[in-house]
Amino acid sequence: MASISVFAALPFTSLETPSLLFSKRRVVVKNTTTSIPSSIIRSPTPRGIGFVSCSSVADKASTLEDGPSVGENVCPEVQTLTWNWKGYSIRYQCAGTSGPALVLVHGFGANSDHWRKNTPVLGKSYRVYSIDLIGYGYSDKPNPREFGGEPFYTFETWGEQLNDFCLDVVKDEAFFICNSIGGLVGLQAAVSKPEICRGLMLIDIPLRMLHIKKQPLIGRPFIRSFQNLLRNTPVGKLFFKSIAKPETVRSILSQCYHDSSQVTDELVEAILRPGLEPGAVDVFLEFICYSGGPLPEDLLPLVKCPVLIAWGEKDPWEPIELGRAYGDFDAVEEFVVLPEAGHCPQVSSLHLPDKMVNTME
C-alpha cells in the first residue's frame, strides 16, 4: 500500500522550483537526459502520420500575472507551436532546453494555457511541453460524426496522440504530469507504449462516477436515452450555449478551484475563448456522453512506470475520500494530500510548504 502524506509544494506551483517525485522506490529525476531508444525514434513523416509544422509564436514569460522570474533566475521564453498529427493541427507550448522531458496534459474543457504559469517555471530545469489534446484548445476539432458512428474523442485516441507527440516532437522518453481527465490520457498512453513514459504524476484524476459500469442496471437505459437527447437533438446545443458564458465559466471555476481569488479574467478567457471555436460544441457533447472506456482502476494495475497521485483536499468534483483507494495500487509510489486545494492545484497560488518529496539531484 502506498504511503499517504501531506506536502509542501507540487513541483509545478507557479512560484516553486520543480521537483519529481517518487519516494517509495527512490526513483528521482536527475538533471540529465536519458535518450529514448533509437528503435522508437520517429523521423519527420508525410502529412497524415505526423510531423512538426512550426508556426513559432514566442510567448514571453513576462505576460504571466506572477511576473517573469522566480528569485534571481529568469524563466525561459515559452514558445507556441503547431504539430501535424494525422492531418490535424495540434497546438502545443514548450520551454526549456535541458533536463528530463515533461509533458503536461490538461483536463476536460481546458487546454495548454491551463499550465501557463507552470511551463516557464518548469522550463528552468526541464524540457517542458504542454499540449492541446485534439478537440480542445486551439487544436483541430474534427466533427465526431465523421467517424462512422465509432467514438473518436476517447482516452485511446488521446493516449495515442500523447505517445505520437513524444515520438515526433519530444523525441525522448518523458514524464507525464496530468490533471483531471488528462490523468486517464496519461495512464492510457503509459499502458499502450510503456517504453515512452518514465513516470506519471496524476493530479485529481477522475473517478468517472457516471461510467456505465458504475451505474445500476436499471438506470442504464435512462442514461443512454439522456445521452441521445443531448447528442442528437437541439437540447444539447442549447445546454452548451447556456454554460458557454463568462459568468457561468467563472462560477464553475470558482467551485473547482476552492480559492475563488484565483479565478481571474485571464483564466476565464483562457478556458472560454477556444470553447467558442467552430466544432467545440460537438466535442463537448460527444465527451459528456462518453460513459465507456477505461477507468483508473482498470489501467493502474497495468502501468509499468512509477506513479505519484496528488489530490486536492477540497476537490468538490472528485472527493478525496474516494480517491484514496487509488493509493493502494502497486504502481503508486505515494498518494499526496494537498491541503486547501481544489480540483486544479497546479494553478493555485496557495502557500504550500517549501519542502519537496525529493530535491533535485
C-alpha positions as CSV (number, residue, x, y, z in Angstrom):
1,M,0.0,0.0,0.0
2,A,1.3,3.5,-0.8
3,S,2.0,5.9,1.9
4,I,-0.1,9.0,2.4
5,S,1.5,12.3,3.3
6,V,0.8,16.0,3.2
7,F,3.2,18.1,1.1
8,A,4.6,21.1,0.6
9,A,4.8,22.0,-2.9
10,L,3.7,20.5,-6.1
11,P,6.6,20.6,-8.4
12,F,4.5,22.8,-10.5
13,T,3.1,25.5,-8.3
14,S,3.5,28.8,-10.0
15,L,6.3,30.0,-7.8
16,E,8.2,26.9,-6.8
17,T,11.3,25.2,-8.1
18,P,10.2,21.9,-9.8
19,S,10.9,18.5,-8.4
20,L,9.9,15.0,-9.2
21,L,9.0,12.8,-7.2
22,F,8.9,9.1,-6.4
23,S,10.0,8.3,-2.9
24,K,8.9,4.7,-2.1
25,R,11.2,3.2,-4.7
26,R,13.6,6.0,-4.6
27,V,13.2,6.9,-8.2
28,V,14.3,10.5,-8.6
29,V,14.5,12.6,-11.7
30,K,18.1,13.7,-12.2
31,N,19.4,16.7,-14.1
32,T,20.4,14.5,-17.0
33,T,18.6,13.4,-20.2
34,T,18.0,9.8,-21.0
35,S,17.7,9.3,-24.7
36,I,14.7,7.4,-26.0
37,P,15.7,4.1,-27.6
38,S,16.6,4.6,-31.2
39,S,14.2,1.9,-32.2
40,I,11.3,4.1,-31.4
41,I,12.5,7.5,-32.6
42,R,10.4,8.6,-35.5
43,S,11.7,10.8,-38.2
44,P,9.5,13.5,-39.8
45,T,6.9,11.8,-41.9
46,P,4.4,12.9,-44.5
47,R,1.1,14.5,-43.8
48,G,-1.4,12.1,-42.3
49,I,1.1,10.4,-40.0
50,G,2.6,13.3,-38.0
51,F,5.3,16.0,-38.2
52,V,6.1,19.3,-36.6
53,S,4.8,22.2,-38.7
54,C,6.2,25.1,-36.8
55,S,4.4,28.4,-36.6
56,S,6.6,29.7,-33.8
57,V,5.0,32.4,-31.7
58,A,7.1,33.5,-28.7
59,D,5.1,33.9,-25.6
60,K,7.1,35.9,-23.1
61,A,7.1,34.8,-19.5
62,S,6.6,38.4,-18.6
63,T,3.0,38.1,-19.6
64,L,2.4,36.0,-16.5
65,E,0.5,37.5,-13.7
66,D,3.2,36.4,-11.2
67,G,6.0,38.1,-13.1
68,P,8.8,36.9,-15.3
69,S,11.2,35.3,-12.8
70,V,11.5,33.3,-9.7
71,G,14.1,34.5,-7.3
72,E,17.2,35.5,-9.3
73,N,16.6,33.1,-12.1
74,V,14.8,34.3,-15.1
75,C,12.2,31.9,-16.6
76,P,12.8,30.8,-20.2
77,E,10.7,32.0,-23.0
78,V,7.6,29.9,-23.8
79,Q,7.1,29.1,-27.5
80,T,3.7,28.3,-29.1
81,L,4.0,25.8,-32.0
82,T,1.8,23.6,-34.1
83,W,2.3,19.9,-34.9
84,N,0.6,18.0,-37.6
85,W,-0.9,14.8,-36.3
86,K,-2.7,12.5,-38.8
87,G,-3.6,15.6,-40.9
88,Y,-4.9,17.6,-37.9
89,S,-3.2,20.8,-36.5
90,I,-2.3,20.4,-32.8
91,R,-1.2,23.3,-30.7
92,Y,1.5,22.9,-28.1
93,Q,3.7,25.1,-25.9
94,C,7.2,24.5,-24.8
95,A,10.0,25.9,-22.7
96,G,13.5,24.9,-21.5
97,T,16.4,23.3,-23.4
98,S,17.9,20.9,-20.9
99,G,17.0,18.3,-18.4
100,P,14.4,15.5,-18.5
101,A,11.3,15.9,-20.7
102,L,8.0,16.7,-19.0
103,V,4.7,16.6,-20.9
104,L,1.8,18.4,-19.2
105,V,-1.7,17.2,-20.0
106,H,-4.8,19.3,-19.3
107,G,-8.3,18.2,-18.2
108,F,-11.8,18.4,-19.7
109,G,-12.6,21.7,-21.3
110,A,-9.1,23.1,-20.7
111,N,-6.0,23.4,-22.9
112,S,-2.3,24.1,-22.6
113,D,-3.0,27.6,-21.3
114,H,-4.1,25.9,-18.1
115,W,-0.3,25.3,-17.5
116,R,0.6,28.9,-18.5
117,K,2.2,29.7,-15.1
118,N,3.9,26.3,-14.7
119,T,5.5,25.9,-18.1
120,P,8.1,28.7,-17.9
121,V,9.0,27.9,-14.2
122,L,9.5,24.2,-15.0
123,G,11.5,25.2,-18.1
124,K,14.3,26.4,-15.9
125,S,15.2,22.8,-15.1
126,Y,13.4,20.7,-17.6
127,R,12.4,20.5,-21.3
128,V,8.7,21.2,-20.8
129,Y,5.8,20.6,-23.3
130,S,2.1,21.3,-22.8
131,I,-0.2,20.1,-25.4
132,D,-3.8,20.8,-26.5
133,L,-5.5,17.4,-26.9
134,I,-7.3,17.1,-30.2
135,G,-10.8,18.6,-29.8
136,Y,-9.6,21.1,-27.2
137,G,-7.9,24.5,-27.0
138,Y,-6.6,25.6,-30.4
139,S,-6.1,22.1,-31.8
140,D,-8.4,21.0,-34.6
141,K,-11.8,19.8,-33.6
142,P,-13.0,17.2,-36.2
143,N,-16.7,16.5,-36.1
144,P,-17.2,13.2,-34.2
145,R,-19.9,12.3,-36.7
146,E,-17.3,11.9,-39.4
147,F,-16.0,8.6,-37.9
148,G,-18.8,6.3,-38.9
149,G,-20.5,6.1,-35.6
150,E,-17.4,5.0,-33.7
151,P,-16.4,7.2,-30.8
152,F,-13.5,9.4,-31.6
153,Y,-12.9,11.5,-28.5
154,T,-11.8,8.7,-26.3
155,F,-8.9,8.0,-24.0
156,E,-7.5,5.6,-26.6
157,T,-7.4,8.4,-29.2
158,W,-5.8,10.9,-26.8
159,G,-3.3,8.3,-25.4
160,E,-2.2,7.6,-29.0
161,Q,-1.9,11.3,-29.6
162,L,0.3,11.7,-26.5
163,N,2.6,8.9,-27.4
164,D,3.0,10.1,-31.0
165,F,3.8,13.6,-29.7
166,C,6.7,12.1,-27.7
167,L,7.9,10.3,-30.7
168,D,7.5,13.1,-33.2
169,V,8.2,16.3,-31.2
170,V,9.8,15.4,-27.9
171,K,11.9,12.6,-29.4
172,D,12.7,11.3,-25.9
173,E,11.2,9.5,-23.0
174,A,9.1,11.8,-20.8
175,F,7.4,12.2,-17.5
176,F,3.6,12.8,-17.9
177,I,2.1,15.4,-15.5
178,C,-1.6,15.2,-15.9
179,N,-4.7,16.9,-14.4
180,S,-8.2,15.6,-14.2
181,I,-9.2,13.6,-17.3
182,G,-5.6,14.2,-18.5
183,G,-4.7,11.6,-15.9
184,L,-6.6,8.9,-17.8
185,V,-4.9,10.0,-21.0
186,G,-1.5,9.7,-19.4
187,L,-2.4,6.3,-18.0
188,Q,-3.7,5.0,-21.3
189,A,-0.5,6.3,-23.1
190,A,1.7,4.7,-20.5
191,V,-0.1,1.3,-20.8
192,S,-0.1,1.4,-24.6
193,K,3.6,2.3,-25.0
194,P,5.4,1.7,-21.7
195,E,8.8,2.4,-23.3
196,I,7.9,6.1,-23.7
197,C,6.6,7.1,-20.2
198,R,9.3,7.4,-17.4
199,G,6.8,8.2,-14.7
200,L,3.3,9.6,-14.1
201,M,2.1,12.3,-11.8
202,L,-1.7,12.3,-11.7
203,I,-3.4,15.3,-10.2
204,D,-7.1,14.8,-9.1
205,I,-7.8,12.1,-11.7
206,P,-11.4,11.4,-12.5
207,L,-13.4,8.8,-10.6
208,R,-15.8,8.6,-13.5
209,M,-18.8,8.0,-11.3
210,L,-21.0,8.3,-14.4
211,H,-19.2,5.5,-16.2
212,I,-21.7,2.8,-17.4
213,K,-20.0,0.2,-15.2
214,K,-20.8,2.3,-12.1
215,Q,-24.4,2.8,-12.8
216,P,-27.1,0.4,-11.7
217,L,-28.5,-1.9,-14.4
218,I,-32.0,-0.4,-14.1
219,G,-30.6,3.1,-14.7
220,R,-28.5,2.4,-17.8
221,P,-31.3,2.7,-20.4
222,F,-32.3,6.1,-19.0
223,I,-28.6,7.2,-19.2
224,R,-28.4,6.2,-22.8
225,S,-31.7,8.0,-23.6
226,F,-30.4,11.2,-22.0
227,Q,-27.2,11.0,-23.9
228,N,-29.1,10.5,-27.1
229,L,-31.2,13.6,-26.3
230,L,-28.1,15.7,-25.8
231,R,-26.2,14.4,-28.8
232,N,-28.9,14.2,-31.4
233,T,-31.4,17.0,-30.6
234,P,-31.2,20.8,-30.2
235,V,-31.3,20.3,-26.4
236,G,-27.5,19.6,-26.3
237,K,-26.5,22.8,-28.1
238,L,-28.9,24.8,-26.0
239,F,-27.3,23.4,-22.9
240,F,-23.8,24.2,-24.2
241,K,-25.0,27.8,-25.1
242,S,-26.3,28.3,-21.6
243,I,-22.9,27.5,-20.0
244,A,-20.5,28.9,-22.6
245,K,-20.7,32.4,-21.0
246,P,-18.1,34.3,-18.9
247,E,-20.2,34.4,-15.8
248,T,-21.1,30.7,-15.9
249,V,-17.5,29.7,-16.6
250,R,-16.3,31.9,-13.7
251,S,-18.9,30.3,-11.4
252,I,-17.8,26.8,-12.4
253,L,-14.1,27.6,-12.0
254,S,-14.7,29.2,-8.6
255,Q,-16.2,26.0,-7.4
256,C,-13.5,23.9,-9.0
257,Y,-10.6,26.0,-7.6
258,H,-11.8,26.2,-4.0
259,D,-9.9,29.5,-3.8
260,S,-12.0,31.8,-5.9
261,S,-9.5,34.6,-5.9
262,Q,-7.5,32.5,-8.4
263,V,-10.3,32.8,-10.9
264,T,-9.1,35.8,-12.9
265,D,-10.4,37.4,-16.1
266,E,-7.3,35.9,-17.8
267,L,-8.2,32.4,-16.7
268,V,-11.9,32.7,-17.7
269,E,-10.7,33.9,-21.1
270,A,-8.2,31.1,-21.5
271,I,-10.9,28.5,-20.9
272,L,-13.8,30.1,-22.7
273,R,-12.3,31.5,-25.8
274,P,-11.2,28.3,-27.5
275,G,-14.5,26.7,-26.3
276,L,-16.4,29.1,-28.7
277,E,-14.5,28.0,-31.7
278,P,-16.3,26.1,-34.5
279,G,-16.7,22.4,-33.6
280,A,-16.2,22.9,-29.9
281,V,-19.8,22.2,-29.0
282,D,-19.8,18.9,-30.8
283,V,-16.7,17.8,-28.9
284,F,-18.2,18.9,-25.6
285,L,-21.4,16.9,-26.2
286,E,-19.6,13.9,-27.5
287,F,-17.4,13.7,-24.4
288,I,-20.1,14.3,-21.8
289,C,-22.0,11.4,-23.5
290,Y,-18.9,9.2,-23.3
291,S,-19.6,6.8,-20.5
292,G,-17.5,3.9,-21.7
293,G,-13.7,3.4,-22.0
294,P,-11.2,2.7,-19.2
295,L,-11.4,3.6,-15.6
296,P,-8.3,4.4,-13.5
297,E,-8.7,1.1,-11.6
298,D,-8.6,-0.7,-15.0
299,L,-5.3,0.9,-16.0
300,L,-3.3,1.3,-12.8
301,P,-2.6,-2.4,-12.5
302,L,-1.2,-2.4,-16.0
303,V,1.2,0.5,-15.6
304,K,4.9,-0.4,-15.6
305,C,6.3,3.0,-14.6
306,P,6.2,4.7,-11.1
307,V,3.1,6.7,-10.3
308,L,2.5,9.5,-7.9
309,I,-1.0,10.7,-7.2
310,A,-1.7,14.2,-5.8
311,W,-5.2,15.2,-4.7
312,G,-6.7,18.5,-3.6
313,E,-8.2,18.0,-0.2
314,K,-11.1,20.3,-1.1
315,D,-11.8,19.0,-4.6
316,P,-15.6,19.3,-4.9
317,W,-15.9,17.1,-8.0
318,E,-13.6,14.2,-7.2
319,P,-13.9,13.6,-3.4
320,I,-10.6,12.6,-1.9
321,E,-12.3,10.1,0.4
322,L,-13.0,8.0,-2.8
323,G,-9.7,8.9,-4.5
324,R,-7.6,7.5,-1.7
325,A,-8.3,3.9,-2.9
326,Y,-6.0,4.5,-5.9
327,G,-3.1,4.8,-3.5
328,D,-3.4,1.0,-2.9
329,F,-2.3,0.0,-6.3
330,D,1.3,-1.4,-6.5
331,A,2.4,1.1,-9.2
332,V,1.5,4.1,-6.9
333,E,4.6,5.2,-5.1
334,E,2.8,7.8,-3.0
335,F,-0.6,9.4,-2.5
336,V,-0.2,13.0,-1.7
337,V,-2.8,15.2,0.0
338,L,-2.7,18.8,-0.9
339,P,-4.3,20.9,1.9
340,E,-6.8,23.6,1.0
341,A,-6.5,22.8,-2.7
342,G,-9.3,22.1,-5.2
343,H,-9.6,20.2,-8.4
344,C,-6.7,22.0,-10.2
345,P,-3.9,22.6,-7.7
346,Q,-1.3,23.3,-10.3
347,V,-2.8,26.7,-11.0
348,S,-3.4,27.6,-7.4
349,S,-1.2,30.2,-5.6
350,L,-1.9,28.6,-2.2
351,H,1.2,28.9,0.0
352,L,2.2,25.2,0.1
353,P,5.3,24.4,2.2
354,D,8.7,24.5,0.6
355,K,9.8,21.0,1.2
356,M,9.6,18.6,-1.8
357,V,9.2,14.9,-1.9
358,N,12.7,14.7,-3.3
359,T,15.0,17.6,-4.1
360,M,16.7,17.8,-7.5
361,E,20.0,15.9,-7.7
